[in-house]
Amino acid sequence: MLDRMHIRRGWLALMLCLCWLGAAEAADPIFGGARPLGARAGADAGAGPSLFAGVQEGGFFAPLPDRGTGAVRASPRRGWTTEAVYSEWIRGLIAEAEAGAAGYDAVVLSARVKPPSRPTEMTIGEIYQWIEDTPGQNHAIGRYQFIPVTLRRLVDHIGAPPETRFSPEVQDTLADQLLREAGLAELLAGTMPRKTFMNRLATIWAGLPTSSGKSHYHGHAGNKATMSWSHFEAEMAKFFPE
C-alpha cells in the first residue's frame, strides 16, 4: 500500500510539473516562462512610451531639465518629446513676464474696477460680464493676461461653456493653444529656429521682449517688456539649444 501511495504521489508531482512547464511555454514561447522585468519593460517600450516612463522613454511625467545648473541634459529631438512637458515650462516663463506673484489670479494693474472675485473663483461667463460692465479700461486677466478678444476666441475654440470656472487648468489649456499657434510643434521638430519662436511669443505676450530688446507693443497702452532679451534667450536656450 505504501509503495502504491509513493508511486501515485510521484506521478502526481510529475504531472503537475509538466502542466506548469506547458503553461509557461504557451504564455511566453521565447523565454519559456515568466519574462524578466527588463524584458517586459522593453516590450512595452516598443509599443510606445509609457505614461509614467522616465526621460529615456519620453514619458509624460518625465522630469524637466535641471535649470539650477544651466546644463541641458537632453535636446528636444532626443528627449522630453512630449509637447505638454515643454508647454508647462514655457508657460512658467511667460507667467514670470506677465503675472508676477498673483499667478492665475492676476488682473492687469491699470484696471480701475477689478473683478468682484478672484479670477480662479469666477466662471468664464462672469468674467465676460465684468468686461461688459466696465468699459473703457484694460481687462487683461489670469496668469497669461488674456485680453477680451483673445479670451473669447480661445474659449470658443476649446468649446468651453459660460459656466466653466476660470481655473488654473482652463487657463493653461487656453495658453497651450496660443503656444501651438506660435509654432511649438515646429520648434520641437527642429523646423523653426528658437529666435523665430521667441519673437512669435513676443507678439502674443507684451511682457516678453522681441530680439530688439523691446516689447512688440512697446509704448502702446503703456506696454513694455518686463524681462530682458538676454534673460529670455538664456532660459530658452537651456531647453532648446541651436
C-alpha positions in Angstrom: 0.0 0.0 0.0 2.8 2.4 1.0 4.6 1.7 -2.3 1.5 2.5 -4.3 1.0 5.7 -2.4 4.6 6.8 -3.2 4.1 5.9 -6.9 0.8 7.9 -7.1 2.4 10.9 -5.4 5.4 10.7 -7.8 3.1 10.6 -10.8 1.1 13.5 -9.5 4.2 15.6 -8.9 5.4 14.8 -12.4 2.1 15.7 -14.0 1.9 19.0 -12.1 5.5 19.8 -13.2 4.7 19.0 -16.9 1.5 21.1 -16.8 3.4 24.1 -15.3 6.0 23.9 -18.0 3.5 23.6 -20.7 1.6 26.7 -19.5 4.8 28.7 -19.1 5.9 27.9 -22.7 2.4 28.8 -24.0 2.5 32.1 -22.2 5.9 33.0 -23.4 7.5 30.8 -26.1 10.6 33.0 -26.2 11.6 32.9 -22.5 9.9 29.6 -21.6 8.3 31.1 -18.5 7.6 34.4 -16.9 9.5 37.2 -18.6 12.1 39.1 -16.6 11.1 42.6 -15.6 13.6 44.1 -18.1 12.1 42.1 -20.9 8.6 43.4 -20.1 9.8 47.0 -20.0 11.5 46.6 -23.4 8.4 45.1 -24.9 6.2 47.8 -23.5 8.6 50.5 -24.7 8.4 49.0 -28.2 4.6 49.6 -28.2 5.0 53.2 -27.3 6.2 55.4 -24.5 4.7 54.7 -21.1 2.7 57.4 -19.4 4.9 57.1 -16.3 8.1 56.4 -18.1 11.3 58.3 -17.4 13.2 60.7 -19.6 14.6 57.9 -21.7 11.2 56.7 -22.6 9.8 60.2 -23.4 7.1 59.8 -20.8 4.5 62.4 -20.0 5.8 62.8 -16.4 9.5 62.9 -17.4 11.3 65.4 -15.2 12.3 68.7 -16.7 16.0 69.6 -17.3 17.9 71.0 -14.3 17.5 74.7 -14.5 19.7 75.3 -11.5 23.0 74.2 -13.2 22.1 75.7 -16.6 23.0 72.4 -18.3 20.8 70.9 -20.9 20.6 67.1 -20.2 18.8 66.4 -23.5 17.6 68.2 -26.5 14.0 68.3 -27.7 15.0 66.0 -30.6 16.3 63.2 -28.3 14.3 63.6 -25.0 11.3 65.2 -23.4 9.4 64.9 -26.7 6.0 65.3 -25.2 4.7 68.7 -26.1 2.9 69.1 -22.7 6.2 68.9 -20.8 7.6 71.8 -22.8 4.4 73.8 -22.7 4.4 73.6 -18.9 7.8 75.1 -18.6 7.3 77.8 -21.3 4.1 78.8 -19.6 6.0 79.4 -16.4 8.4 81.7 -18.2 5.5 83.6 -19.7 3.9 84.0 -16.3 7.1 85.4 -15.0 6.8 88.2 -17.5 3.1 88.7 -17.3 1.5 87.8 -14.0 4.1 88.0 -11.2 3.2 86.7 -7.8 -0.5 86.9 -8.4 -0.3 84.0 -10.8 -3.6 82.6 -12.0 -5.5 85.4 -10.1 -3.6 88.2 -11.8 -5.6 91.2 -13.1 -4.0 94.0 -15.1 -2.9 96.7 -12.7 -4.4 99.5 -14.8 -7.9 98.1 -14.4 -9.7 100.7 -12.3 -12.6 98.3 -11.5 -11.3 94.9 -10.5 -13.4 91.7 -10.8 -15.8 91.0 -7.9 -14.0 87.8 -7.1 -10.6 86.2 -7.7 -10.4 85.1 -11.3 -10.0 81.5 -10.5 -13.2 81.6 -8.5 -15.2 83.1 -11.4 -16.8 81.4 -14.3 -16.0 82.5 -17.9 -19.5 83.9 -18.1 -18.9 86.1 -15.0 -15.6 87.3 -16.5 -17.4 88.3 -19.7 -20.0 90.2 -17.6 -17.2 92.0 -15.7 -15.7 93.1 -19.1 -19.1 94.3 -20.3 -19.8 96.2 -17.0 -16.5 98.0 -17.0 -16.0 99.5 -20.5 -13.1 101.9 -21.2 -10.5 100.1 -19.1 -8.0 97.3 -19.7 -9.2 93.8 -18.9 -6.2 91.5 -19.2 -6.8 88.7 -16.7 -5.3 85.5 -15.4 -1.8 84.0 -15.3 -1.3 84.7 -19.1 -3.1 88.1 -19.1 -5.7 87.2 -21.7 -7.3 90.3 -23.3 -11.1 90.1 -24.1 -10.8 89.4 -27.9 -8.2 86.7 -27.4 -10.1 85.1 -24.4 -13.3 84.9 -26.4 -11.6 83.3 -29.4 -9.8 80.7 -27.4 -12.8 79.8 -25.3 -14.8 79.3 -28.5 -12.0 77.2 -29.9 -12.0 74.8 -27.0 -15.8 74.8 -26.7 -16.0 75.8 -23.0 -19.5 76.8 -21.9 -20.0 80.1 -19.9 -20.4 78.2 -16.6 -16.9 76.9 -16.9 -14.7 78.0 -14.0 -11.7 80.1 -15.0 -9.5 77.5 -13.2 -5.7 77.1 -13.5 -6.3 74.1 -15.7 -8.6 76.1 -18.0 -6.1 78.9 -18.2 -3.3 76.5 -19.0 -5.4 74.9 -21.8 -6.1 78.3 -23.4 -2.4 79.3 -23.2 -1.4 76.0 -24.8 -3.4 76.8 -27.8 -1.5 80.1 -28.2 1.8 78.1 -27.9 0.6 75.9 -30.7 -0.3 78.9 -32.8 3.2 80.3 -32.2 4.7 77.2 -33.6 5.7 75.0 -30.7 5.3 71.8 -32.7 7.7 73.2 -35.4 10.2 74.3 -32.7 10.2 70.8 -31.2 10.6 69.2 -34.7 13.6 71.4 -35.3 12.0 73.2 -38.3 11.6 76.6 -36.6 14.6 78.5 -35.1 14.4 79.3 -31.5 14.7 83.0 -32.1 11.7 82.9 -34.5 9.6 81.2 -31.9 10.6 83.6 -29.2 9.7 86.6 -31.4 6.4 85.0 -32.1 5.7 84.6 -28.4 6.5 88.3 -28.0 3.8 89.2 -30.5 1.3 87.4 -28.2 2.6 88.5 -24.8 3.6 92.1 -24.4 5.7 91.4 -21.3 8.1 89.3 -23.4 10.8 91.1 -25.3 11.5 90.7 -29.0 15.1 90.3 -30.3 15.2 94.1 -30.4 15.1 94.0 -26.6 11.7 95.8 -26.5 8.2 94.6 -26.3 6.4 94.1 -29.7 3.9 96.6 -28.2 6.4 99.0 -26.7 4.7 102.3 -25.8 1.3 101.1 -26.8 -1.1 101.5 -23.9 1.9 101.7 -21.6 3.2 98.2 -22.6 6.9 97.4 -22.2 8.9 94.2 -21.8 9.3 93.1 -18.2 12.3 90.9 -18.8 15.5 91.4 -20.9 16.1 89.6 -24.2 19.4 88.1 -22.7 17.4 86.5 -19.9 14.7 85.3 -22.2 17.2 83.8 -24.6 19.3 82.2 -21.9 16.3 80.5 -20.3 15.0 79.3 -23.7 18.5 78.1 -24.8 18.6 75.7 -21.8 15.8 73.7 -23.3 16.0 74.5 -27.0 19.7 74.6 -28.0 20.5 75.5 -31.6 
